[in-house]
Amino acid sequence: MVLIFLANISYAQNKLTNALYNLREGELDKAKELIDSAIEDTLFNDEASTFYYKGTIYKELFKQKEDQNKQSPYRIISVESFKKSLEIENDGKYSESSKQNLKYLAETVYNHAATSLNSSEYKLAISNYQFYKEIISFAFPSTNFEDKDIMFNLALATIFSKLAEKDSASAKLYYPKTIALFNEVLDIDSNNVSANYNMGILFYNQGVEIVNNMDYSLDIEQLNQVQDRIIELFKKSLPYMLKAYELNPKRKETLIGLQGIYFSLNDIEKSEAYKKELEALELEEGKTGGENSSGNTAPSGGK
C-alpha cells in the first residue's frame, strides 16, 4: 500500500513537472492536458502552486490563440485559476505573481471593453468592464475606479444618445439610460463639464425637436400641452447649461444653448445677453484664429 501511495505521488508530480516542461517548450496543448489532469488529483488540488501553474498555462493559451476573442474562455479559466491560488494562499510564494497576472488579464479585458464601445457591441462592453473591475477588485481591493467609471459612462452615454435619435421607440428606451449614466457621472463629480453640458444638450435638443416638428393644426388645448412639454424640457436643460457655462464660459455651444433656452422661456433680456457674449467670442476667434469650443454634442438649433 505504501508503494502504491508513493507511486501515485510520483505519477502526479510527473504530471506537474511535465506540464511545466511543455509550457517552457511552448507545447501548450500538452501542458493544458497535463495540468487539467493534475488539478483533478486529490494530492494536489488544494495547492496554491497547482492553480498558479494552471493560470499561467491558460494565460499563454489565451495570448497564443484567443487574444482577439473578447469573451475568451481561456482567459476566464486563467483568471479563475489565479484567483483560486490566491484564495488558498494569499501571502505566499506565488501570491504577488498571481496578482500581477490578474492585473495583466484585467487590462486585456478593459481593452476589449473599450473596443466594444459601439452601437452593436455595447452590451459586451458593459459586461467586460464589470469583469475588469471584478478582477482588479479581487487582486487589489483598495482600487478606486472613479476616473475610469467617468470615462466609461460618458462614452456609453454618447452611444445611447445616438441610438435614442433613431426613432420614437429608441428614444423611449435609450434616453432614460443616457440620463442615468450622466447622473452617475455627476454623482462622482458634480463639476464634470462634459456630463453637465451633454445633459443640458440632451433636454435642449428634445425641446428643439418638438418645436421643429410641431403640428400647428392642433387645437388650442393640444398646442398648450405641447408648449408645456417644451417649456418643461428647457427648464430641465437650464441648470445643466448654466453649470456648464460656469465651468467653461468660452464654449460657443453652451452660449448658443443658453440663448435658445432663455428665448424659448420668453426671457429675452438674458437671451440677448448670451447672444452678445457669443458674438464677442466669435469676433475674438476671428481675430486670433483660435477655437474655444469642444465636446461630443452640439445644440441642434431652433428657437
C-alpha positions in Angstrom: 0.0 0.0 0.0 2.9 2.3 0.8 4.5 1.6 -2.5 1.2 2.3 -4.3 0.8 5.6 -2.5 4.3 6.7 -3.3 3.8 5.6 -6.9 0.6 7.8 -7.1 2.5 10.8 -5.7 5.3 10.3 -8.2 2.9 10.0 -11.1 1.0 13.1 -10.1 4.3 15.0 -9.6 5.3 13.9 -13.1 2.2 15.4 -14.4 3.1 18.8 -12.9 6.7 18.6 -13.9 5.8 17.6 -17.5 3.2 20.3 -17.7 5.8 22.9 -16.7 8.3 21.4 -19.2 5.8 21.6 -22.0 4.9 25.2 -21.0 8.6 26.2 -21.3 8.8 24.4 -24.6 5.8 26.2 -26.0 3.8 23.0 -26.2 0.7 24.5 -24.7 -1.9 21.9 -25.7 0.2 19.2 -23.9 0.7 21.4 -21.0 -3.0 22.1 -20.7 -3.8 18.4 -20.9 -1.4 17.6 -18.1 -2.3 20.5 -15.8 -6.0 19.7 -16.2 -5.3 16.1 -15.2 -3.0 17.1 -12.3 -5.5 19.5 -10.8 -8.1 16.7 -10.6 -5.8 14.7 -8.3 -6.7 15.0 -4.6 -3.0 15.1 -3.7 -2.5 18.5 -5.4 -5.9 20.1 -6.0 -5.6 22.2 -2.8 -2.1 23.6 -3.5 -1.7 27.2 -4.5 1.1 26.3 -6.9 -1.1 23.9 -8.9 -3.7 26.6 -9.6 -0.9 29.1 -10.2 0.6 26.9 -12.9 -2.9 26.3 -14.4 -3.4 30.1 -14.6 -0.1 30.5 -16.2 -0.7 27.9 -18.9 -4.2 29.1 -19.7 -2.9 32.7 -19.9 -0.4 31.6 -22.5 -3.1 29.8 -24.4 -5.2 33.0 -24.4 -2.2 35.0 -25.7 -1.5 32.5 -28.4 -5.0 31.5 -29.5 -7.7 33.9 -28.3 -6.2 37.4 -27.7 -8.8 38.8 -30.2 -11.6 36.9 -28.5 -13.5 39.4 -26.3 -15.1 36.6 -24.4 -12.1 34.2 -24.3 -12.8 31.0 -22.3 -9.0 30.6 -21.8 -8.8 34.0 -20.2 -11.8 33.3 -17.9 -10.2 30.0 -16.7 -6.9 31.7 -16.2 -8.5 34.4 -14.1 -10.3 31.8 -12.0 -7.2 29.8 -11.5 -5.1 32.7 -10.3 -7.9 33.8 -8.0 -8.1 30.2 -6.6 -4.3 30.3 -6.0 -4.7 33.5 -4.0 -7.7 32.1 -2.1 -5.6 29.2 -1.0 -2.5 31.2 -0.2 -3.0 35.0 -0.1 0.5 35.8 1.1 2.9 33.1 -0.2 5.4 32.2 -2.8 3.0 32.7 -5.8 0.8 35.4 -4.4 2.5 38.5 -5.9 2.9 36.9 -9.3 -0.7 35.8 -9.3 -1.8 39.4 -8.6 0.3 40.7 -11.4 -1.0 38.1 -13.8 -4.5 39.1 -12.8 -3.7 42.7 -13.4 -2.4 41.8 -16.9 -5.5 39.8 -17.8 -7.8 42.5 -16.4 -6.1 45.1 -18.7 -6.8 42.9 -21.7 -10.5 42.7 -20.6 -10.5 46.5 -20.2 -9.1 47.0 -23.7 -11.7 44.7 -25.1 -14.4 46.6 -23.3 -13.1 49.9 -24.8 -13.0 48.5 -28.4 -16.6 47.3 -27.9 -18.0 50.7 -27.1 -20.1 51.0 -30.2 -23.8 50.7 -31.0 -23.7 46.9 -31.9 -21.4 45.7 -29.1 -22.1 47.9 -26.1 -23.6 45.1 -24.1 -20.4 43.2 -24.4 -18.5 46.4 -23.4 -20.6 46.7 -20.2 -20.1 43.0 -19.4 -16.3 43.2 -19.9 -16.0 46.4 -18.0 -17.7 44.8 -15.0 -15.4 41.8 -15.4 -12.4 44.1 -15.4 -13.5 45.7 -12.2 -14.2 42.4 -10.5 -10.7 41.1 -11.3 -8.9 44.2 -10.1 -11.1 44.5 -7.0 -10.1 40.9 -6.1 -6.4 41.4 -6.6 -6.2 45.0 -5.4 -9.2 45.7 -3.1 -8.4 49.3 -2.5 -8.5 50.3 -6.1 -10.5 53.5 -6.9 -12.4 53.2 -10.2 -14.0 56.7 -10.2 -11.9 58.1 -13.1 -12.5 55.0 -15.3 -16.2 54.9 -14.4 -16.5 58.5 -15.5 -14.8 57.8 -18.9 -16.7 54.6 -19.5 -20.1 56.1 -18.6 -19.6 59.2 -20.7 -18.6 57.1 -23.7 -21.6 54.7 -23.2 -23.9 57.7 -22.8 -22.8 59.1 -26.1 -23.7 55.7 -27.8 -27.1 55.6 -26.1 -27.8 59.2 -27.0 -27.1 58.5 -30.7 -29.3 55.3 -30.6 -32.1 57.4 -29.0 -32.2 59.6 -32.1 -33.2 56.8 -34.4 -36.9 56.8 -33.8 -39.5 57.3 -31.0 -39.2 53.7 -29.8 -35.5 54.0 -29.5 -35.9 57.4 -27.8 -38.2 55.8 -25.2 -35.6 53.1 -24.5 -32.3 54.9 -24.6 -33.0 58.4 -23.3 -33.6 57.2 -19.7 -30.4 55.1 -20.0 -28.4 58.1 -21.2 -29.8 60.3 -18.4 -29.0 57.6 -15.8 -25.4 57.4 -17.0 -24.8 61.2 -16.9 -26.3 61.2 -13.4 -23.9 58.5 -12.3 -21.0 60.7 -13.6 -22.4 63.8 -11.8 -22.7 61.7 -8.6 -19.0 61.1 -8.8 -18.0 64.6 -10.0 -20.7 67.3 -10.0 -18.3 69.6 -11.8 -17.7 67.3 -14.7 -18.0 69.7 -17.7 -18.9 67.0 -20.3 -21.7 65.5 -18.2 -23.3 68.8 -17.4 -23.1 70.1 -20.9 -24.3 66.9 -22.5 -27.2 66.5 -20.0 -28.2 70.1 -20.8 -28.0 69.4 -24.6 -30.0 66.2 -24.2 -33.0 68.1 -22.8 -32.4 71.1 -25.0 -32.4 69.1 -28.3 -35.5 67.2 -27.3 -37.3 70.5 -26.8 -36.0 71.9 -30.1 -37.1 68.7 -31.9 -40.6 69.1 -30.7 -40.6 72.8 -31.8 -39.3 71.9 -35.3 -41.9 69.1 -35.7 -44.9 70.9 -34.2 -48.2 70.4 -35.8 -49.9 73.8 -35.8 -53.2 72.3 -36.9 -53.7 71.1 -33.3 -56.4 72.7 -31.3 -55.6 75.2 -28.6 -55.7 72.7 -25.7 -53.3 70.3 -27.6 -51.0 73.2 -28.5 -50.8 74.3 -24.9 -49.9 70.7 -23.8 -47.1 70.6 -26.4 -45.9 74.1 -25.3 -45.9 73.0 -21.7 -43.8 70.0 -22.6 -41.3 72.2 -24.5 -41.0 74.6 -21.5 -40.5 71.6 -19.2 -37.6 70.3 -21.3 -35.9 73.7 -21.5 -36.3 74.2 -17.7 -34.7 70.8 -17.2 -31.9 71.8 -19.5 -31.2 75.2 -17.9 -29.4 74.3 -14.7 -27.0 71.9 -16.5 -26.3 74.5 -19.2 -25.7 77.2 -16.5 -23.3 74.8 -14.7 -21.5 74.1 -18.0 -21.2 77.8 -18.6 -19.9 78.4 -15.1 -17.2 75.7 -15.7 -16.3 76.9 -19.2 -17.8 80.3 -20.2 -15.9 80.3 -23.5 -17.7 77.4 -25.1 -19.8 78.5 -28.1 -22.3 75.6 -28.0 -23.2 76.4 -24.4 -23.8 80.1 -25.2 -26.0 79.0 -28.2 -27.9 76.7 -25.9 -28.5 79.4 -23.2 -29.5 81.9 -25.8 -32.1 79.5 -27.2 -33.4 78.3 -23.8 -34.0 81.8 -22.5 -35.6 82.9 -25.8 -38.0 79.9 -25.5 -38.7 80.7 -21.9 -39.5 84.3 -23.0 -36.6 85.8 -21.1 -35.5 88.0 -24.0 -33.1 90.1 -21.9 -31.0 87.1 -20.8 -31.2 85.6 -24.3 -29.8 88.8 -25.8 -27.0 88.9 -23.2 -25.8 85.4 -24.1 -26.2 86.3 -27.8 -23.8 89.3 -27.3 -21.3 87.1 -25.4 -21.4 84.7 -28.4 -20.9 87.4 -30.9 -18.0 88.8 -28.9 -16.4 85.4 -28.6 -16.8 84.8 -32.4 -15.2 88.2 -33.0 -12.3 87.3 -30.8 -11.8 84.0 -32.5 -11.9 85.8 -35.9 -9.0 87.9 -34.8 -6.9 85.2 -33.3 -8.0 82.3 -35.5 -8.5 80.2 -32.3 -11.1 77.6 -31.3 -12.6 77.7 -27.9 -15.3 75.1 -28.2 -15.0 71.4 -27.6 -17.2 68.4 -26.9 -19.1 65.5 -28.4 -22.5 67.0 -29.0 -23.7 70.4 -30.2 -27.1 72.1 -30.0 -29.3 71.2 -32.9 -30.6 74.8 -33.2 -34.1 76.2 -33.2 -35.9 78.9 -31.2 
